[in-house]
């Protein structure tokens, strides 16, 4: 069944807010959290830990720690709406300038990495940062070990466009111009963060996406304990599709995005799939693909008004609110 969503979502009762776990990383998770925090304070973000580029990659290599960048962005998304909260969010996201060794490092990355180095516990360090910032919710890593992404790519060699090769690293996969055929985590079968598994199992709703499909959305389904929790939880599962294909999914239709998830996690079931009608307009099999998973396709205008391929947090909150209002 397909239904269009318009208007503002109905906020659940303050005494009965839903427990929501959002999975992802980077800018996609940031948008999702900014939307979800308008619906509930009982919010947990489970964040991918495979980033190996930029400031995160440098800290990861130097300190042998989790890449802090996506975790930092999730914390910034959950900072308060008051003046102090907005200031903390700006501080976390600000980067050092200049030509020295601090150039390009985000202040929040250094704060998080410093606490990890002092405490020796990633979850405790993130909890301390959250308490300092008075965030609305909790941020957890999907795994307490730094992971890498490996992908099979077709079309890497222009002289042999049908040949498949392998590339390594999140930053490399995210920017590939070849066709991604499959992704894996290294090491394979990593242990999930126990708190993340507990959060998924105790949730009323689990939200997957939006974000870079192979490097932010799919990795959660490649951690066996997380995948099992996502597939067996009694929570209702919501998949949020992107506004448009990113580099790593260039040319992929919305239904192809869903197909890739089910190829990597055959037991995955969904309750709702939220799609922007513009992206979904030229995909005649999307409704059938969604129905095949036992889910409802929700067409909602969730794009930014400036035409950029980003989610508008207020519009996305309205879509989430309407879906969750049946809870």
N, C-alpha and C positions, 0 to 999 in steps of 0.2 A: 504494500500500500504506500502511496506517495501523498504527502500533504505539504502544503506551503505554509511557512510560519511567518506571521507578520505581527507587529505590535510588540509591546513590552512583555517579558516573561513575568509570571506570578511568583513572587518570592515565597518560599516555604515558610511556615510558621517559625518564629524565632525560638520557640521551645522545642522544635522538632526539625532542626536543620539536617539535611542529608550529609552523610559521611561520604566524601568524594576523594578518590585517589586518581591523580592525573599523571600519565606516563609520557615521557618524551625528553626533549632537550632543546637548547638553543632558543631561537626566536619563536618557533612554533609553540613550545611549552610556555614561554613567557606570555604570549597572547592568550593561551588557554587559561593560565592561572589568573591573569588580569580579569578575565571574564568570570571565572568560577568564584573568585573572591567576592563578587557582587551577589552571589547566591548563598554562600555558606562560609562559615569560619572553620568548619570541621573538614579541613582540606589538607591533603598530603600530596606532595610532589615526589615522584620517583624518577630520578634523573639518570640518563645514560652517562657512562664514564669511559668513553672510547676516544675522546677528542685528543688529537696529537699535534694541533697547529697553534700558531700564535703564542700568546702568553701562557696558556694552559700547557701547551707542548713543552715549552722551555722549562716551566716549573716541574712538570712531570719528569723530564729527563734529569734535571739537576737534583731534585729532592726525592725521586722515586716515590711520588705520591699520586693520588688520584688527580686527574685534570680538574681544576676548580671552576673553570669558566662557565659551564652550563649550570652548575650548582649555584654559582654567584648570581646568574641571571634569574634563576628561580627565586632566590631570596629577595632580589630587588623587586620582582613582580609582586611579592607578598608584603612589602613594606607598607606602613600605614598611609592613609590618605591625608593625614595632617601635615603641617609644615615640617615637623621633625622627620616624619616618615619619608616624605619626598626628598628631604635633604640627604638622608641615609641612602636612599636609592641612587641618587646622583653620585654620592661618594663611592659607593660600591662599583658603579659602572665607569667612573672616571679613569683615564689612563695617564700614566706619566709620559711626558714629552722629553725631547732632548736627544743626545747622541750616546749617553752612557748605558750601563747595563740595565737600568730600570726602564729604558725607553720601550713603550708599548705594553708594559705590564699594567693590568687593571688593579686599582687599589684593593678592590674586594678579593681578587685572586691572592694577593700577598697576605691579606688578613686571614683568609681561610687556610692557606698553606702554612702560615705561621702557627695558627692554633693546632693544626694537625701535627706539626712537628713537636709542639710542646706537649700535647695531650696523648699523642699516639693512638687516637681513636677518631676515625672520620665522622661517625655519627654524633659523638659527643661534641666534636668541634663545630659541626653544623648546628647542633642544638644551641650551643653557646652563642654563635653569631645570631641565630634567630631570636634568642632572648634579648640580646643587646639591641637589636633593631625593632623589637616588638612586632615581629611579623605575624600576619594572620594566617596561620597554618604551619606545616612542618615540611622540611626538605630533607630527602634521603637519597643516597646513591643507590643505583640498582644492584651494584656489587661493590664490595669494599676493597677490591683489587683493580688497578688500572688495566683496561682491556684494549685490544686493538681490533680493527676491522680488516677483513680480507675479502676481496670480491672477484668474481669471475666476470670478465668484461669481453663483449664481442665488439670488434671493430677498432681495436687499439692500433693495429697496423693498417695504414691506408692501402697498402699493396695487397693485403689479404683481409678484406673487410668481413669475411665470414668466419675468420679464425678467432678463437676465444683464448684470452690470456688472463693472468692474475695480477692484480695490483694490491698494494698493502697501505693501510693507514687511512684514518677517517678523512683527513684533509684532502688526500689524493682521490678517494672515492667520491667525495662530495663535489669535486670539480671535474670529474671525468666526462668526456664527450662521447665515449663509447656507450654501448648498451649494457647495463648491469643485468646479468643473468641470475646471479645468486650471491649472497653475502654470508660470511661466517665470522664468529668471534674467535680471537686468539688471546689466551688459550681457550679451547673449546670446552663447552659444558661448565662454565665458571659458577662458583657458588653465589647464590643471591644474598643480598643483605637481608638478614632475618626480619628486621623491622619492616622492610618493604613487602615481604611476603605476608606478614601479619596484617599490614595496612590493607592490602588488596582483599584478603579474606574477610576482613571486618567491614568493608565498605558497603554502602548502598549503591554507589555508582562508580564505575571505572571508566576513565576517559583516555582514549588512545589517539594521539595526533592532535593537531596538525604538526607539520615539521618536515625536515629532510627525511625522505621515506626510508632510505637504506641506512642512514647514519644516526637518526634520532628516534624514529618511530619503531622500526623493525628490531633493533637490538634487544629490546625487552623480551621479545618472543624467542630470542636465541639463548636466553638464560633459562635452563630447564626448570628450575624451581619457580621462577617468575611466570614462565609460560603455563606451567601447571596451575598456578594460582589464578592466572587470568582466565583460564579455560574452565576451572571448577568452582570459582567463587559464586556465591549466590547473588552477588551484586549484578545490577543491570549494566551492560557494556555499551559504551558510546564510542563510535569511531568518527573523528572529525577529519574530513578530507581537506586538502590544500585548496587554495584559490586558483592556482595554476601549477603546472609542472615546474619543478626546480631543475637545476643542471643535471643532477643524477637521474631524473625521471623525465628528461626532455622528450616530448612526443608521446608520453604515456597518457592514456585516457583514465578517468576516474575508476572505471571498472578494472583496468589493468592494475592500478594501485591496490585494489582489494584482492585481486587474484594473486599478487605477489605475497601479500600477507598470508593467505591461506596455503600457498605453496610451502612457505616456511613454517607455518603452524597449522597443520591440517585439522586439528581439533578446535580451532578458534570458532566461537559463535558470537554473534553480535545481536543487540537489541535495537539500536538505532544507528544510522549512518547520516551524518549531517554534511550536506554538500551545497555549495553556492550554485544557484541555478545557471549562472553564466558558464561555469566550468562543466556542469553536467549536461548542458543543452545539446551538445554534439555527440553524446554517448547513448545510443539507442538501447544498449544492453545493460545499462547501469541498474535500472529498477529490477530486472530479472536477477542480476548478480547479487544484489542486496537481499532480495526475497529468498534466494537460494540459501542464504545464511540464517533465514528465519528472522530477519531484521526489517525495520520500517525505514524507508528512505524519507528523510526530512530535508526538503528544499528550503533554504533560508538565505536571505540576502545578508551575508556576513562579511562582505568585502569592505575595505576602506573606501571612503567616498572620493579619494584623490585618484583612484584608478590603479594604485599600486597593488601588486599581488600579495597583500597582507590582510589578516583578519582584523576587523574593527572589534575591540574588546566589548563595547557596549552592545553591538549587534549580535556578537557571539554569545554574550551573556543572556540576551533575549532568547536565542535559540535553545541554549542549555536550560534556561528557566522554564520554557514551555515544555520541553521534554521531561524535565524532572518534576513538573507540577503534577504529574500523574502518580508520583510516588506516595 
